[in-house]
Amino acid sequence: MARSTRRLAAALLLTGATALGVGACSPITTMNSYAPSDGVRGDLGNQLRVENLMILSPAEGAEGNVLGALVNETTSPVDVTLTIDGVSGGQQLNVPAQDTLLLGPEYEAVTIPTVPVPPGAVTAVQVSTPESGSITLDVPVLDGTLPPYEEYVPAAPEE
């Protein structure tokens, strides 16, 4: 009986040590950058970070509001241009040095006169700065189906 108890204890000890060893070698997923919400994120070199970028609109062809944040990682202000695929012109923004510019109706309002795709689709948005060039992000277009965004969706056009 004592022999089987020792074997069981040794097997449990070996299993525990193996589990600890394997767990210690795994990467920590929370250390990876990811978009924790419905928007997208991107990096423009070491200069600018785009966080949780999305467009809220009631329908294709209707007005839309851009929500998200632009994070300036440098000690100088950054001029940023947002250009939406299928929409003429671009939005010019200035992000203060080492600061975050929040985009939305209650903060820095960025309005798109005509959203080129319906809610549920994505549209290409180019984010550019003179110093770091540009990146193109596939930005989701959402409507007021999700309660947190309801109040930020522009009114639907009257028919």
Secondary structure, DSSP 8 states (H G I E B T S, - for coil): -HHHHHHHHHHHHHHHHHHHHHHHHS--GGGS----SSSEEEEETTTEEEEEEEEE-SSTTS-EEEEEEEEE-SSS-EEEEEEETTSSS-EEEEE-TT-EEEESTTSB--EESS-SS-TTSEEEEEEEETTTEEEEEEEEEE-TTSGGGGGGS------
